[in-house]
Amino acid sequence: MSKKWFPPQSDLERGVGGLYITDVTPETVATSSRFTPTSGPETEALVPPIFHSSTYKLKSVDDYLKILEEGGYIYSRLSNFTCQSLQAAINSIEGGKGSLVFSTGMAAISTALLCFLKSGDHIVVNNPCYSGTYDVIMNILPRYGIEYTFVNTGCPVEEYKKHIKANTRMLYGETPCNPNMAILDLEEFGKLGKSLDNVLTMVDSTFASPYLQPVIQHGIDVSMHSCTKYMGGHSDLVAGCLTFSSVDLWKTMLHYQTSLGTTMSPHDASLLLRGIKTLPIRMERHSSNAQKVAEFLEKHPKVERVSYPGLPSHPQHQVAKKQMKMFSGMIAAEIKGGVQGGKILVENVRLVQLAVSLGGVESLIEHPATMTHGPMLMTSEDRQSGGITDGLVRISIGLEDPDDLIKDFQQALDKIPENLVA
Ligand SMILES: Cc1ncc(COP(=O)(O)O)c(C=O)c1O
């Protein structure tokens, strides 16, 4: 190493700004020794650093207003370099006009609903949908005077059209849908939205990831993802994002996000930036694995029905083919023997883990009728009408060897007694 390298010195030791270490006591040294690099040509970190500073040193009071007007960094709830690096990456994958990242997927959804709907407005939503979304729309929005109408998940877009009223301001869809893997035709949905004044379309495409299904190109106004799932991909963070079809929508949302405070932590942003670098190769493997497992389950005598968009038997297979690069890693399978059949399967898999959430490298399984869409949220009539049958299991296929996964499902299905399925 060159003889010109010296130990780093704090700004106080160097007397930056005229304040020297001898001007202050040891207590002040402990709180105030900042470091400003001074020597050599400037370089840039290849991986964006985690800026976990909540606040930023200003050069003058005038800079405060200038930054609010022109952009820059004052306070991390308003803007943060690590989060912005992530927003830029997500927007490029989505092909949008701007992205914003949130503390969770639900933070993204609830902030969007509060931002784009007001008292007296009406929203049309597919049912079933993710249980948290269902809860906000059904139990929280009505307290603020916002009405909803549910249409059946997997219905033709015509159904949404039938329920549009003078006060409808948003059409909301999830595709593939949690938990039953029904598909919404994005092209038709986008066209319907564009044919109406003052009505936004918003799509939660968490189950597909933006790599397999970028929705903005279909004329959708707001694309949503729970980044907790495929975007992060390693089950080690909770996060959400929204991408917009126009800069105006992005700006409107930025105001709401900064005031409601649903911003993402820069630590999670850094983990997510790492995760999305491998999104395409992970999604390809999730999809090819899931295709094999779905084909195995579909032929198994203890399985009543498999819903996977990559199977020709899926009612919207042709629509899925049109709008998804591959069919992702989520499978819904109805196990014979009702609640008991489903429970025996989920409690006896060994490689696949019994856990909620999805989209990570490890395969996970859950039983919606007793867990995510269970009695604390939905009545059995609601579940019936949404096609969440007693024996339905939701599987998130990971990156393991698909033959090992098939062996695991085989041994767990063997544990379901013949008399239960007869
Ligand atoms: C389809 C879908 N949307 C939204 C969410 C909510 O995301 P989060 O748990 O990150 O808040 C989930 C969570 O499971 C989901 O499956």
Ligand as a Chemical Component Dictionary entry (heavy atoms), coordinates in Angstrom:
data_LIG
# 
_chem_comp.id                   LIG 
_chem_comp.type                 NON-POLYMER 
_chem_comp.pdbx_formal_charge   0 
_chem_comp.three_letter_code    LIG 
# 
loop_
_chem_comp_atom.comp_id 
_chem_comp_atom.atom_id 
_chem_comp_atom.alt_atom_id 
_chem_comp_atom.type_symbol 
_chem_comp_atom.charge 
_chem_comp_atom.model_Cartn_x 
_chem_comp_atom.model_Cartn_y 
_chem_comp_atom.model_Cartn_z 
_chem_comp_atom.pdbx_ordinal 
LIG C1 C1 C 0 -51.498 -11.552 -2.581 1  
LIG C2 C2 C 0 -51.019 -10.815 -1.366 2  
LIG N1 N1 N 0 -51.134 -9.483  -1.312 3  
LIG C3 C3 C 0 -50.740 -8.766  -0.235 4  
LIG C4 C4 C 0 -50.191 -9.386  0.865  5  
LIG C5 C5 C 0 -49.783 -8.567  2.048  6  
LIG O1 O1 O 0 -48.396 -8.451  2.122  7  
LIG P1 P1 P 0 -47.567 -8.264  3.484  8  
LIG O2 O2 O 0 -47.748 -9.496  4.299  9  
LIG O3 O3 O 0 -46.189 -8.017  3.012  10 
LIG O4 O4 O 0 -48.167 -7.080  4.181  11 
LIG C6 C6 C 0 -50.041 -10.783 0.860  12 
LIG C7 C7 C 0 -49.473 -11.490 2.028  13 
LIG O5 O5 O 0 -49.495 -12.701 2.111  14 
LIG C8 C8 C 0 -50.461 -11.521 -0.284 15 
LIG O6 O6 O 0 -50.378 -12.857 -0.348 16 
# 
loop_
_chem_comp_bond.comp_id 
_chem_comp_bond.atom_id_1 
_chem_comp_bond.atom_id_2 
_chem_comp_bond.value_order 
_chem_comp_bond.pdbx_ordinal 
LIG C1 C2 SING 1  
LIG C2 N1 SING 2  
LIG C2 C8 DOUB 3  
LIG N1 C3 DOUB 4  
LIG C3 C4 SING 5  
LIG C4 C5 SING 6  
LIG C4 C6 DOUB 7  
LIG C5 O1 SING 8  
LIG O1 P1 SING 9  
LIG P1 O2 DOUB 10 
LIG P1 O3 SING 11 
LIG P1 O4 SING 12 
LIG C6 C7 SING 13 
LIG C6 C8 SING 14 
LIG C7 O5 DOUB 15 
LIG C8 O6 SING 16 
# 
